Amino acid sequence: MDWRVHYRHNGEDYTAVYLAPGDAIEAACLLMDEGIDVCGIGRGSVGDSIQKAAVARIYSAWLWAARLSR
């Protein structure tokens, strides 16, 4: 089943589709790293997704891991 990243950029809502949850999470973190507002990650609509607060915690862990790998 597809994984979706729901995000908002320049006032427009977007949904990007990925085959694996890890790919969706990586994409969401890269978007957030660029300052783009990620609204959710999941298999369905934004309402059924991991919400912004949880996405922010995932992004914090991703940043921490990225700094360790440098």
C-alpha positions as CSV (number, residue, x, y, z in Angstrom):
1,M,0.0,0.0,0.0
2,D,1.2,3.5,-0.8
3,W,2.5,6.0,1.8
4,R,1.6,9.6,1.5
5,V,3.3,12.8,2.7
6,H,0.9,15.7,2.9
7,Y,2.5,19.1,2.9
8,R,1.8,22.8,2.2
9,H,4.1,24.9,0.1
10,N,3.6,28.5,-1.2
11,G,0.0,28.3,0.0
12,E,-0.9,25.1,-1.9
13,D,-1.6,21.7,-0.5
14,Y,0.3,18.7,-2.0
15,T,0.5,15.0,-1.5
16,A,3.5,13.0,-2.5
17,V,3.2,9.2,-2.8
18,Y,5.9,6.6,-1.8
19,L,6.0,2.8,-1.8
20,A,7.7,2.4,1.6
21,P,7.2,4.1,4.9
22,G,10.9,4.9,5.3
23,D,10.9,6.7,1.9
24,A,7.9,8.8,3.0
25,I,9.6,9.7,6.3
26,E,12.9,10.6,4.6
27,A,11.0,12.7,2.1
28,A,9.0,14.5,4.8
29,C,12.2,15.2,6.8
30,L,13.9,16.6,3.7
31,L,10.9,18.8,3.0
32,M,10.9,20.1,6.6
33,D,14.7,20.7,6.3
34,E,13.8,23.1,3.5
35,G,11.3,24.9,5.7
36,I,8.2,23.3,4.1
37,D,5.2,22.6,6.3
38,V,4.6,18.9,6.5
39,C,1.0,18.2,7.7
40,G,1.1,14.4,7.9
41,I,2.6,11.1,6.9
42,G,0.4,8.0,6.4
43,R,-1.5,5.7,4.1
44,G,-4.6,7.8,3.7
45,S,-6.0,11.2,4.1
46,V,-4.4,13.9,6.3
47,G,-7.0,13.1,9.0
48,D,-5.7,9.5,9.1
49,S,-2.1,10.4,9.1
50,I,0.7,10.8,11.7
51,Q,-0.1,14.4,12.6
52,K,2.2,17.5,12.8
53,A,3.4,17.0,16.4
54,A,4.5,13.4,15.8
55,V,6.1,14.4,12.5
56,A,8.1,17.1,14.3
57,R,9.4,14.5,16.8
58,I,10.4,12.3,13.9
59,Y,12.2,15.3,12.2
60,S,14.0,16.0,15.5
61,A,15.3,12.5,15.6
62,W,16.3,12.6,11.9
63,L,18.2,15.8,12.5
64,W,20.0,14.3,15.5
65,A,21.0,11.2,13.4
66,A,22.1,13.4,10.5
67,R,24.4,15.4,12.7
68,L,25.9,12.2,14.2
69,S,26.7,10.9,10.7
70,R,28.7,14.0,9.6
